[in-house]
Amino acid sequence: MAASASLVAAVLGAVVVVFATATLVWGAAQWAHPSDHRVGERWGDERVEVKEWTGGKGLVSAGGELWRATSKDALEPGDEVSVSKVKGLTLEVRKG
């Protein structure tokens, strides 16, 4: 009986070690591979469209999604603007 309990404990320990090692290897591989979803590098020279605007803030359509945006420029819905900076989940846009 004691031998079978030792065997079960050894097998479970081995399973835990294998699982932990696989998880660490997978995590390291993900860390090394750059994500396709890095917002700051997403648009480059691509123009985005102003959808709603009031004062210095509003919504723009960028990458097929609506984003909050701010600008020092006077903008109107329909204007095409460039993304100059990303601050968290808000885009800073400008004319030109």
PyMOL commands that set and color helices and strands:
alter all, ss='L'
color gray80, all
select helices_A, chain A and resi 2-32+39-41
alter helices_A, ss='H'
color red, helices_A
select strands_A, chain A and resi 47-54+57-62+65-70+80-87+90-94
alter strands_A, ss='S'
color yellow, strands_A
deselect
rebuild
show_as cartoon
